[in-house]
Amino acid sequence: MASDRPDLEQRLTELEVRLTFIDDTVHALGTADAEQALRIAALERIVRDLRTELASVRVGAGSDAQDEPPPPHY
C-alpha cells in the first residue's frame, strides 16, 4: 500500500490540474457567450433600424419605379 501512495497523490494532483483547466475553460466560454449575446443584440438593433430607415426611404421615393417619368435625356 505504501507504494500506491505516491501514484495516488500524483493522480489526484493531475485531476486537480485538469479540473482547474476545465473551470477556466468554462469561465472563458461563459464570458465569450455573454459577449456574443451582446454583439448579436446590437446587430439586431442595427438591422431593425436599417429596415425602418429603408422603409422610410421607399415611402419617400415612391414604391414603384415604373411610376416615375423617364429621365430628361430619353
ABEGO torsion letter per residue (X at the ends): XAAAAAAAAAAAAAAAAAAAAAAAAAAAAAAAAAAAAAAAAAAAAAAAAAAAAAAAAAAAAEABAAABBBBAAX
